[in-house]
Each structure stands twice: as C-alpha cells, then as structure tokens.
Amino acid sequence: MAWLAVLLAGIFEVIGVINIKRLAMKKWDAMIYLIVTFSLSLSLLSYAMQTLPMGTVYGIWTGIGTVGSTIMGMVLYGEPKEWRRLLFIVLILSSAVGLKLIS
C-alpha cells in the first residue's frame, strides 16, 4: 500500500507542476488545483515514509515528478524531444527502479 501511495504522490506532483505552468499562463483556477494536488502529494509522501525508507521514497517521488513533468512538457507544451533529454529520462527511471529493487 505504501508503494501505491508513492506512485500516487508522484502523479499528484506532476499535476501540480502542470498547474504551476498554467498559473504562469495567467489561468487563475490553476491555483486551486495546485494547492490541492501538492497537498495530496505531500500527504501521500508522508504516509509512505511511515513504513518505507525516507531516501528511497523521496528519490522515487522526485524521479516520478521529474520524468512526468518533462514528458508532459513535451506533450502539452511542445518542449524539445531531442534524444539527449530522452536518454536522461531513461537514466532517471533506471535509478528509481534500482532504488525500488534494493529496498
């Protein structure tokens, strides 16, 4: 159950970051979504840390947030999709999987 909380926390983190971008575009409803999604993300992160190692949970959560935000930036906002960015996304994902495997 704690690993599901980490996954959901990462997803809410990505949604929160998307709303930061929307807020920068003067879409003021994004502020409500930003507060709600970051609150959910941090609550789930806190729950997961009750039973899982802090470093592992935080590493995976930030990995999900980084990879998810980068991919969503590419898909939603036309950010560059060059091979080097994709290579480093794979490296981040590999690191997150490695942390999971040794925990």
Order of alpha helices (4+ residues) and beta strands (2+ residues): alpha-alpha-alpha-alpha
